[in-house]
């Protein structure tokens, strides 16, 4: 705190009096209090000086000596005041020095350790006291720190971009601890919420610092991790991801929406091109948000479901506007469409969805152009990796539980049988109206291991549905040995890789476990016995002869 020359002279006189120089210390103190707005002003003047090197003037040890004198001689006025100010200043300097100051590689390691320590304290407080008090203090302090960084000039802000992302990373780490912590990040401080500061960096469009923007988008994507058993998606986090207006509008603007952060695009607005630098990152985050919708929309509030309905319809438009180039963009596009269809499948299957939401979901799932771009294998004849991605993504939509961490799979909802049948048939329609079972068996006999593994995942999802099992077992192209699903399944020579054998074994386990009341009327007794023996023996089981089981 800057002071006038007269006040500086008074401070020097006070220091001299404490050293026995003659001037009355009490008189100097009262004069300073009158000029500096009382004891609080005097403390605010002295405290920053104690951190400075002890050179000439009232700094360093000299300033500390005056503060100690004030506490000793007038404790009722200065004890609590100085203690509070010191604690606050130390806390601020701890955060500034450990989180913002480091630039060298060694110092960045220190900042990482500091963040980890603060996060551990927040987690301990949440686990032991369930209060969130430490998380609240951490978020409040780094919010103020971030606000300070935001007040700097553009060049200084650019230089402090790594510091801003360290703050963002710690904030996201705290948010992942639970619903209370997520709510704290969304509560308004002196300058808006700390989450709002991250949204401003991530969604500002056009952005003059695209590298900082993509880092901010990456931090937001961490909130959408939906298959982490250690940090499951809480209701508060789901409400933010599925229903936050600014997040939805900003991401859609990055993929071409003509709207802005204050309004959604209207149906008649013409969409533009996606942001050439960060449009892909925005598409990826929208994809992950839709995947959160698969597991969370059933339990979301009515208000959140209505906002998510708007996201589904506008994301559909965004995908029609997206023209992928190259394998990586095509992979992102496949993931995006499958995530959107997956969330729509859950909305359409949910008994709690209103007619409007169900209508939007059904419109997306009836979008032939979108389904063709997602499910077509003919357009990817020479690209086994893309084929595998298509097949795996379809299995993920049909059976979301297959892709969850162990321990949470039993609680994952799935689309109803009607929706599953619709998607099974759509697979055939998207591939020149061929029978879906024929397409599946063709990929199962592919020379490319990637494609085979992809279709094995799809079969594992299909055999969990009795109606799909019927269609698979009843299919026969009439071309002789090996043409039926059962013959392919029991053919031990059809798969040579270790990973393929494991996944094929899982198909057998799922088939027997999920269809015990059905298989007796569809399969010969010998075939059922061989499948059960395979289940008991494990992935490396090898039947003696195929003919004995299928005759």
Residue pairs with C-beta under 8 A, 6 or more apart in sequence:
1 44
1 45
1 48
3 11
3 35
3 36
3 45
4 35
6 35
7 32
7 35
7 36
7 45
8 57
8 58
10 28
10 31
10 32
10 35
11 32
11 45
11 46
11 58
11 66
12 57
12 58
13 23
13 28
14 23
14 25
14 28
14 29
14 32
14 66
15 58
15 62
15 65
15 66
16 22
16 23
17 23
17 24
17 25
17 28
18 25
18 65
18 66
18 69
25 69
25 73
29 42
29 70
32 42
32 45
33 39
33 41
33 42
36 42
36 44
36 45
39 70
39 74
39 77
39 78
39 81
40 81
42 70
43 67
43 70
43 78
43 81
43 82
43 85
44 85
46 58
46 63
46 66
46 67
47 63
47 67
47 82
47 85
47 86
47 89
48 89
49 58
49 59
49 60
49 62
49 63
50 59
50 60
50 61
50 63
50 64
50 67
51 93
52 59
52 60
52 63
53 59
53 60
54 60
54 61
54 62
58 66
67 78
67 82
70 77
70 78
70 82
71 78
71 79
71 82
91 141
92 141
92 144
92 145
94 114
95 141
95 142
95 145
96 145
98 110
98 111
98 114
98 115
99 111
99 114
99 115
99 142
99 145
99 163
99 166
99 167
99 170
100 145
100 149
100 160
100 163
100 166
100 167
101 107
101 111
101 163
102 108
102 110
102 111
103 162
108 162
111 166
115 166
115 169
115 170
115 173
118 138
118 170
119 170
119 173
119 174
119 177
121 134
121 138
122 134
122 135
122 138
122 174
122 177
122 181
123 177
124 134
125 131
125 132
125 133
125 134
125 135
126 132
126 135
126 177
126 178
126 180
126 181
132 178
132 180
132 181
132 184
135 174
135 177
135 180
135 181
135 184
136 184
138 170
138 174
139 171
139 174
139 181
139 184
139 185
139 194
140 189
142 167
142 170
142 171
142 194
143 189
143 191
143 193
143 194
143 197
144 189
144 190
145 167
146 164
146 167
146 194
146 197
147 189
147 190
147 191
147 197
149 157
149 160
149 163
149 164
149 167
150 157
150 191
150 197
152 160
154 208
157 164
158 209
158 212
161 209
161 211
161 212
161 215
164 201
164 212
165 212
165 215
165 216
165 219
168 198
168 201
168 215
168 216
168 219
169 219
171 185
171 194
171 195
171 198
172 198
172 219
172 220
172 222
172 223
174 181
174 184
174 185
175 181
175 182
175 185
175 195
175 223
175 237
176 222
176 223
176 225
176 231
177 231
178 234
179 234
179 235
179 236
179 237
180 236
182 234
182 236
182 237
182 240
183 236
185 193
185 194
185 195
186 193
186 195
186 236
186 240
187 193
191 197
195 240
196 246
198 216
198 219
198 220
199 220
199 246
199 247
199 250
201 212
201 213
201 216
202 213
202 216
202 217
202 219
202 220
202 250
203 246
203 247
203 249
203 250
203 251
203 253
203 254
203 261
204 213
205 250
205 253
205 254
205 275
206 275
207 213
207 278
210 277
210 278
213 277
213 278
214 277
214 278
214 281
217 278
217 281
217 282
217 285
218 281
220 247
220 285
221 281
221 284
221 285
221 288
223 237
223 240
223 241
224 241
224 285
224 288
224 289
224 291
224 292
225 231
225 233
225 288
226 233
226 288
226 291
226 292
226 294
226 295
226 296
227 403
227 404
227 405
227 408
228 405
229 405
229 406
229 407
229 408
232 408
233 241
233 292
233 295
233 296
235 296
235 299
235 300
238 292
238 296
238 299
238 300
238 304
239 300
239 301
239 304
240 247
241 247
241 289
241 292
242 289
242 292
242 293
242 296
242 297
242 300
242 304
242 305
242 307
242 308
242 311
243 300
243 301
243 303
243 304
243 306
243 307
243 308
244 307
245 307
246 261
248 264
248 307
248 310
248 311
248 314
249 257
249 259
249 260
249 261
249 262
249 263
249 264
250 261
251 282
251 285
251 286
251 289
252 259
252 264
252 265
252 282
252 286
252 314
252 315
252 318
253 259
253 260
253 261
254 274
254 275
254 278
254 279
254 281
254 282
255 274
255 275
255 279
255 282
255 283
255 286
255 318
255 321
255 322
256 271
256 272
256 273
256 274
256 279
256 318
256 321
256 322
257 264
257 265
257 269
257 271
257 314
257 317
257 318
258 265
258 269
258 270
258 271
258 272
259 265
259 269
264 310
264 314
265 271
265 314
265 317
271 317
271 318
271 321
273 279
274 280
274 282
274 283
274 321
274 322
275 282
280 329
280 332
283 318
283 322
283 332
283 333
283 336
284 332
284 335
284 336
286 311
286 315
286 318
286 336
287 332
287 335
287 336
287 339
287 340
288 339
289 311
290 311
290 312
290 315
290 336
290 339
290 340
290 342
290 343
291 339
291 342
291 343
293 308
293 312
293 342
293 343
293 346
293 347
294 339
294 342
294 343
294 345
294 346
294 400
295 400
295 412
295 413
297 305
297 308
297 343
297 346
297 347
297 350
298 346
298 350
298 352
298 413
300 308
302 354
305 347
305 352
305 353
305 354
305 357
306 356
306 357
308 343
308 347
308 357
309 347
309 356
309 357
309 360
312 340
312 343
312 344
312 347
312 360
312 361
312 364
313 360
313 363
313 364
315 336
315 340
316 340
316 363
316 364
316 367
316 370
319 333
319 336
319 337
319 340
319 370
320 369
320 370
322 333
322 336
324 330
324 332
324 333
327 383
327 385
327 386
330 386
331 385
331 386
331 389
333 373
334 374
334 386
334 389
334 390
334 393
335 389
335 393
337 370
337 371
337 373
337 374
337 393
338 374
338 393
338 394
338 396
338 397
340 364
341 364
341 365
341 370
341 371
341 374
341 397
341 423
342 396
342 397
342 400
343 361
344 360
344 361
344 362
344 364
344 365
345 361
345 365
345 397
345 415
345 419
345 423
346 413
346 415
347 353
347 357
347 358
347 360
347 361
348 358
348 361
348 362
348 365
348 415
348 419
349 413
349 414
349 415
349 416
349 419
353 361
364 370
365 371
365 419
365 422
365 423
365 426
368 429
371 426
371 429
371 430
372 430
374 390
374 393
374 430
375 390
375 394
375 426
375 427
375 430
375 431
376 390
376 430
376 431
377 387
377 390
377 431
377 439
377 443
378 431
378 432
380 386
380 387
380 390
384 446
384 448
384 450
384 451
385 450
387 443
387 446
387 448
387 450
387 451
387 454
388 450
388 451
388 453
388 454
388 455
389 454
390 454
391 443
391 451
391 454
391 455
391 457
391 458
392 454
392 457
392 458
394 423
394 427
394 458
394 461
395 402
395 457
395 458
395 460
395 461
395 462
396 402
396 403
396 461
397 415
397 423
398 414
398 415
398 420
398 423
398 424
398 458
398 461
398 462
398 465
399 414
399 460
399 461
399 464
400 412
400 413
400 414
401 409
401 410
401 412
401 414
402 409
402 457
402 460
402 461
404 412
414 420
415 423
417 465
417 467
420 465
420 467
420 468
421 467
421 468
424 436
424 462
424 468
424 471
425 436
427 436
427 439
428 434
428 435
428 436
428 439
431 439
435 475
436 471
437 471
437 472
437 475
437 485
438 475
438 477
440 455
440 458
440 459
440 462
440 472
440 485
441 475
441 483
441 485
441 488
443 451
443 452
443 454
443 455
444 452
444 455
444 456
444 459
444 488
444 494
445 452
445 488
445 494
446 452
446 455
449 497
449 499
449 500
452 495
452 500
453 499
453 500
453 503
456 500
456 503
456 504
456 506
456 507
457 503
459 472
459 507
460 503
460 506
460 507
460 510
462 468
462 469
462 472
463 469
463 472
463 507
463 510
463 511
463 514
463 515
464 510
464 514
465 514
466 514
466 515
466 518
469 511
469 515
469 518
469 519
469 522
470 518
470 522
472 485
473 484
473 485
473 486
473 522
473 523
474 522
475 484
475 485
476 483
476 484
477 483
481 487
482 488
482 491
486 523
486 527
486 550
487 546
487 550
488 494
489 504
489 507
489 508
490 527
490 530
490 531
490 543
490 546
490 549
490 550
491 546
492 541
492 542
492 543
492 546
494 504
495 501
495 504
498 539
501 539
501 540
502 539
504 539
505 534
505 535
505 538
505 539
505 541
508 531
508 534
508 535
509 535
511 519
511 531
512 519
512 531
512 532
512 535
519 528
520 528
523 531
524 549
524 550
524 551
526 548
526 549
526 550
526 551
527 549
527 550
529 549
530 543
530 549
533 541
533 543
534 541
534 543
543 549
